[in-house]
Amino acid sequence: MDLIVTDATGKPVASHASYTLDLAFGSGENDFDLQVEDAALKAGSRIMIDGTEYGGIVDGVEIDTSADYVTVSGRTWHGLLASRLVVPDAGQLHYTVSGDLNAVLGELVQRLGLWERMSAEESASGMSVSAWKFSRASADMDAYTGIRAMLRSAGAKLRIRYDSALRKAVLSAVPRGDYTSDGLDGERVDFILRRTRPVNHLHCLGTGEGLERVVVDLYADKAGNVSKRQTITGMALREEVFESSSAEAAELEEDGIKRLKEMQEEMSECGLTGADDGRYDIDDIVGGTSVEHGESVVTYVAQKIASVTSRGITYETKTAMEV
C-alpha cells in the first residue's frame, strides 16, 4: 500500500512505498506518527492511503540529522473531528439536527468549517435522527464524540474513507456491525469478562439554589433498567450525585437517565485479548459469553490502534470498557 503525501490543498506531491505509520482512532487519542524519508513534509500537509481511513493532517515534523528519515505527527481524520467543537448558536443551549444521517453529517462538516478537507456521502444512508441535540453544557462537545453518540442512537457507526479524486475524507453513516457471537466462549476471539455491582441510585441536581434547586432521583433495577422507582435497597444500594447546574427538570431527567444507563455498562467489562484481524470498526458491537460460568457482557469497540507499512497492517482493539 503506497502512502500518498499531498500539499495543504490535497494535491498529491509524493508517493512512498517504504514507511511506518502508527495511528489511533476512537475514544482517547486520535493521532498518528509517521516515519518516512521525506524532508519536504510540513504542517498542513496531508497523508493518506487512498480509499481507507488511514491518514490525516500533519501538525508537526521532527528531524534527527543522525537518522535517514523524518518523524511526522498529526491528527487522523477522526482526530480532525475531535479537535472541533459543535457550538450552538448564540443564546441557545443546544444545536439540534434532524434527517438522514448522511445529510446531517454534511451539515456538520459545513458548520465545523471542514468542507475543504471533508465531505459527506451524497446518497442517503437510510437511517435518520429526529431532534438530536448537541449541548453547549456537555463535556463532550467535540464533534467526534457527539457524532459517534448520535450515530449509535440510530444503530449506525461512522465510516471515513479518503477519496483522492475529491481530495477529501468522505464521511458516511453505515450500520453497526454486531460481533457478539465472536465471543461465545472464546470460539473465535479470546476475551476477559469482569462484572462489578454498578451505581443504582443517581441523585440529579439541576438549576437553582437551596430548596429551590431542581432535583430528580433516578434508580436502576437488577436488570439495568432505569426509572424513578427504587427496587434496590440495603447493602446492595450504591448512590452517586450527578450535577448539571443549568438544566431544568426535563433536561436533567433526560441527561440523568443517559448517565445512569452508562453506569450500568461501565461496571461490566469485556476485554478482547491479543491482536485482531481488523474486522472491527469503532462502535461495532462486541461481547463475550461464558456458558460455563453463566456470564455475558455486551459492549462496543471504542479504540483501534493500527500499525501500517507497505507489507501490511496489524491491529489492536479495545472496548468501551477498557479505555
C-alpha positions as CSV (number, residue, x, y, z in Angstrom):
1,M,0.0,0.0,0.0
2,D,1.6,3.2,-1.1
3,L,1.4,6.2,1.2
4,I,0.4,9.5,-0.6
5,V,1.6,12.9,0.6
6,T,-0.3,16.0,-0.5
7,D,0.1,19.7,-0.1
8,A,-2.3,21.7,2.1
9,T,-4.9,21.7,-0.8
10,G,-4.9,17.9,-1.2
11,K,-2.8,17.9,-4.4
12,P,-0.5,14.8,-4.4
13,V,3.2,15.7,-4.3
14,A,4.8,12.4,-3.4
15,S,4.2,8.7,-3.0
16,H,6.1,6.4,-0.7
17,A,6.4,2.6,-0.7
18,S,8.6,2.5,2.4
19,Y,7.3,3.9,5.6
20,T,6.0,3.1,9.1
21,L,2.7,4.6,10.1
22,D,1.1,4.2,13.5
23,L,-2.5,5.5,14.0
24,A,-5.0,5.6,16.8
25,F,-8.8,6.1,16.4
26,G,-11.7,6.3,18.8
27,S,-12.0,7.3,22.4
28,G,-8.9,8.9,23.7
29,E,-6.0,9.5,21.3
30,N,-6.8,10.2,17.6
31,D,-3.4,10.9,16.1
32,F,-0.6,9.4,14.0
33,D,3.1,9.1,13.9
34,L,4.8,8.5,10.6
35,Q,8.5,7.7,9.8
36,V,9.3,8.3,6.2
37,E,12.2,9.5,4.0
38,D,10.7,12.9,3.1
39,A,12.0,16.1,4.5
40,A,9.5,18.1,2.4
41,L,6.6,17.3,4.7
42,K,5.4,20.2,6.8
43,A,2.5,21.3,8.9
44,G,-0.7,21.4,6.9
45,S,0.3,18.6,4.5
46,R,-2.0,15.6,4.3
47,I,-1.0,12.0,4.3
48,M,-3.3,9.2,3.2
49,I,-3.8,5.7,1.8
50,D,-6.5,6.1,-0.8
51,G,-9.8,4.5,-0.1
52,T,-9.0,4.0,3.6
53,E,-9.3,5.8,6.9
54,Y,-5.5,5.7,7.3
55,G,-4.3,9.3,7.0
56,G,-4.8,12.8,8.4
57,I,-3.4,16.3,8.7
58,V,0.3,16.9,9.5
59,D,0.8,19.1,12.6
60,G,4.4,18.6,13.4
61,V,7.7,17.3,11.9
62,E,10.7,16.1,13.9
63,I,14.1,16.0,12.1
64,D,17.0,14.0,13.5
65,T,20.1,14.7,11.5
66,S,21.6,11.3,12.6
67,A,18.7,9.4,11.1
68,D,17.8,8.8,7.4
69,Y,14.1,9.5,8.0
70,V,11.8,12.3,9.4
71,T,9.1,11.7,12.0
72,V,5.8,13.3,11.2
73,S,2.9,13.6,13.7
74,G,-0.6,14.9,13.3
75,R,-4.3,14.3,13.7
76,T,-6.1,11.4,12.0
77,W,-9.3,12.1,10.1
78,H,-11.1,11.0,13.3
79,G,-8.8,13.4,15.2
80,L,-9.7,16.3,13.0
81,L,-13.3,15.9,14.0
82,A,-12.2,15.5,17.7
83,S,-10.4,18.8,17.5
84,R,-13.5,20.8,16.6
85,L,-16.5,21.7,18.8
86,V,-20.2,21.7,17.9
87,V,-21.1,25.1,19.3
88,P,-24.9,26.1,19.4
89,D,-25.9,29.4,18.1
90,A,-25.6,32.4,20.4
91,G,-28.2,32.3,23.2
92,Q,-29.0,28.7,22.5
93,L,-28.2,25.7,24.8
94,H,-28.4,23.1,22.0
95,Y,-27.7,22.7,18.3
96,T,-30.4,20.4,17.0
97,V,-30.3,18.2,13.9
98,S,-32.8,16.0,12.1
99,G,-32.9,14.0,9.0
100,D,-31.0,11.3,7.1
101,L,-27.6,10.7,8.8
102,N,-25.5,11.3,5.7
103,A,-27.3,14.7,5.2
104,V,-26.7,15.5,8.9
105,L,-23.0,14.7,8.5
106,G,-22.8,17.0,5.5
107,E,-24.5,19.8,7.5
108,L,-22.0,19.3,10.4
109,V,-19.0,19.3,8.0
110,Q,-20.1,22.7,6.8
111,R,-20.9,24.0,10.3
112,L,-17.4,23.0,11.5
113,G,-15.7,24.7,8.6
114,L,-14.1,21.4,7.3
115,W,-15.5,21.4,3.8
116,E,-12.1,21.9,2.2
117,R,-10.9,18.6,3.7
118,M,-14.0,16.6,4.3
119,S,-17.4,15.9,2.7
120,A,-20.3,13.5,3.4
121,E,-21.6,10.7,1.3
122,E,-24.3,12.2,-1.0
123,S,-26.6,9.2,-1.2
124,A,-29.0,8.6,1.7
125,S,-27.9,6.3,4.5
126,G,-31.4,5.0,5.1
127,M,-31.0,5.8,8.8
128,S,-32.1,9.0,10.5
129,V,-32.3,11.0,13.7
130,S,-35.1,13.4,14.9
131,A,-34.2,16.4,17.0
132,W,-30.8,15.1,18.2
133,K,-29.2,17.7,20.5
134,F,-25.6,18.8,20.7
135,S,-25.4,20.6,24.0
136,R,-23.4,23.7,24.9
137,A,-23.2,22.4,28.5
138,S,-21.9,18.9,27.7
139,A,-18.3,17.9,28.5
140,D,-18.5,16.0,25.2
141,M,-18.8,19.0,22.8
142,D,-16.2,17.8,20.4
143,A,-17.7,16.9,17.1
144,Y,-16.2,13.3,17.0
145,T,-17.7,12.3,20.4
146,G,-21.0,13.9,19.6
147,I,-21.3,12.4,16.1
148,R,-20.5,8.9,17.3
149,A,-23.1,9.2,20.0
150,M,-25.7,10.5,17.5
151,L,-24.9,7.6,15.1
152,R,-25.0,5.0,17.8
153,S,-28.5,6.2,18.8
154,A,-29.7,5.3,15.3
155,G,-27.8,1.9,15.1
156,A,-25.1,3.4,13.0
157,K,-21.3,4.0,13.0
158,L,-19.1,6.5,11.3
159,R,-17.1,5.4,8.3
160,I,-14.3,7.6,6.9
161,R,-12.6,6.9,3.6
162,Y,-10.2,9.2,1.7
163,D,-11.2,9.9,-1.9
164,S,-8.2,11.1,-3.9
165,A,-10.4,12.3,-6.8
166,L,-12.3,14.6,-4.4
167,R,-9.2,15.3,-2.4
168,K,-11.3,14.9,0.7
169,A,-12.0,12.4,3.5
170,V,-15.6,11.3,3.0
171,L,-17.8,10.6,6.0
172,S,-20.8,8.2,5.9
173,A,-23.1,6.5,8.3
174,V,-23.3,2.7,8.0
175,P,-25.0,0.1,10.2
176,R,-23.0,-1.0,13.2
177,G,-21.6,-4.5,13.0
178,D,-22.7,-7.0,15.6
179,Y,-19.9,-9.4,16.5
180,T,-21.3,-10.7,19.8
181,S,-21.2,-14.3,18.5
182,D,-17.4,-14.0,18.1
183,G,-17.1,-14.0,21.9
184,L,-19.0,-17.2,22.6
185,D,-16.7,-19.0,25.0
186,G,-13.7,-17.5,23.0
187,E,-14.5,-19.6,20.0
188,R,-13.2,-17.0,17.5
189,V,-11.7,-14.3,19.7
190,D,-10.3,-14.6,23.2
191,F,-11.9,-12.3,25.8
192,I,-11.9,-11.5,29.5
193,L,-15.1,-10.9,31.4
194,R,-15.4,-8.9,34.7
195,R,-18.6,-7.8,36.5
196,T,-19.0,-5.4,39.5
197,R,-22.1,-4.1,41.2
198,P,-22.9,-0.7,39.5
199,V,-24.3,2.6,40.9
200,N,-28.1,2.1,41.1
201,H,-29.3,5.5,42.5
202,L,-28.4,8.7,40.8
203,H,-29.3,11.9,42.7
204,C,-29.5,14.5,39.9
205,L,-29.1,18.2,40.7
206,G,-30.1,20.9,38.2
207,T,-30.6,24.6,38.1
208,G,-31.4,26.8,41.2
209,E,-30.1,27.0,44.7
210,G,-31.0,25.7,48.1
211,L,-34.6,24.4,48.5
212,E,-35.4,25.9,45.0
213,R,-32.9,23.6,43.3
214,V,-34.3,21.2,40.7
215,V,-33.8,17.6,41.9
216,V,-34.5,14.3,40.1
217,D,-33.9,10.9,41.7
218,L,-33.3,8.0,39.3
219,Y,-32.9,4.3,40.0
220,A,-31.7,1.3,38.2
221,D,-33.0,-2.2,38.8
222,K,-31.1,-5.5,38.8
223,A,-31.6,-5.8,35.0
224,G,-30.1,-2.3,34.4
225,N,-33.5,-0.7,33.6
226,V,-33.7,3.0,34.7
227,S,-36.8,4.7,36.2
228,K,-38.0,6.8,39.1
229,R,-38.9,3.7,41.1
230,Q,-36.5,2.3,43.6
231,T,-36.2,-1.5,43.8
232,I,-32.7,-2.0,45.3
233,T,-32.1,-1.2,49.0
234,G,-29.9,-2.2,51.8
235,M,-26.3,-3.2,51.3
236,A,-26.8,-3.5,47.6
237,L,-27.6,0.2,47.3
238,R,-24.9,2.3,45.6
239,E,-25.6,6.1,45.2
240,E,-23.9,8.9,43.4
241,V,-24.6,12.6,42.6
242,F,-25.0,13.9,39.1
243,E,-24.8,17.6,38.6
244,S,-25.9,19.7,35.7
245,S,-26.3,23.2,37.1
246,S,-28.0,24.8,34.1
247,A,-30.6,22.0,33.5
248,E,-34.3,22.3,34.1
249,A,-36.2,19.2,35.2
250,A,-37.0,17.6,31.8
251,E,-33.4,18.0,30.5
252,L,-32.0,16.9,33.9
253,E,-34.0,13.8,33.8
254,E,-33.0,13.0,30.2
255,D,-29.3,13.5,30.9
256,G,-29.5,11.6,34.2
257,I,-31.1,8.6,32.6
258,K,-28.4,8.6,30.0
259,R,-25.7,8.7,32.6
260,L,-27.2,6.1,34.8
261,K,-27.6,3.7,31.9
262,E,-23.9,4.3,31.1
263,M,-23.0,3.4,34.6
264,Q,-24.7,0.1,34.3
265,E,-22.5,-0.8,31.4
266,E,-19.3,0.6,33.0
267,M,-19.4,-1.8,35.8
268,S,-19.2,-4.8,33.5
269,E,-16.1,-5.4,31.4
270,C,-15.4,-7.3,28.3
271,G,-11.9,-7.0,27.1
272,L,-10.5,-8.5,23.8
273,T,-7.1,-10.1,24.3
274,G,-4.4,-10.0,21.7
275,A,-4.4,-8.5,18.2
276,D,-7.4,-8.9,15.9
277,D,-7.6,-9.3,12.1
278,G,-9.0,-5.8,11.5
279,R,-12.7,-6.9,11.2
280,Y,-13.9,-4.4,13.9
281,D,-14.6,-0.7,13.4
282,I,-15.1,1.9,16.0
283,D,-18.6,1.5,17.6
284,D,-19.1,-2.1,16.3
285,I,-20.9,-4.2,18.9
286,V,-18.8,-6.9,20.5
287,G,-19.2,-9.0,23.7
288,G,-18.4,-12.2,25.4
289,T,-20.4,-15.1,26.7
290,S,-19.1,-17.8,29.0
291,V,-21.8,-20.6,29.1
292,E,-19.9,-22.5,31.7
293,H,-20.0,-19.5,34.2
294,G,-23.3,-18.1,33.1
295,E,-21.9,-14.6,32.4
296,S,-22.5,-12.4,29.3
297,V,-21.4,-8.9,28.6
298,V,-22.1,-6.7,25.5
299,T,-20.2,-3.6,24.7
300,Y,-18.7,-1.8,21.7
301,V,-15.3,-1.1,20.1
302,A,-14.0,2.3,21.4
303,Q,-10.4,2.4,20.4
304,K,-8.4,1.0,17.5
305,I,-4.7,1.2,17.0
306,A,-3.2,0.3,13.6
307,S,0.4,-0.1,12.5
308,V,0.7,0.3,8.8
309,T,3.7,-0.5,6.5
310,S,4.0,-1.4,2.8
311,R,3.9,-5.0,4.0
312,G,0.5,-4.9,5.7
313,I,-1.4,-3.8,8.8
314,T,-1.5,-5.1,12.4
315,Y,-4.3,-4.0,14.8
316,E,-5.0,-3.7,18.4
317,T,-8.6,-3.2,19.5
318,K,-10.1,-2.0,22.9
319,T,-13.7,-2.0,24.0
320,A,-15.6,0.9,25.7
321,M,-14.9,-0.8,29.0
322,E,-11.1,-0.7,28.6
323,V,-10.5,2.9,27.6
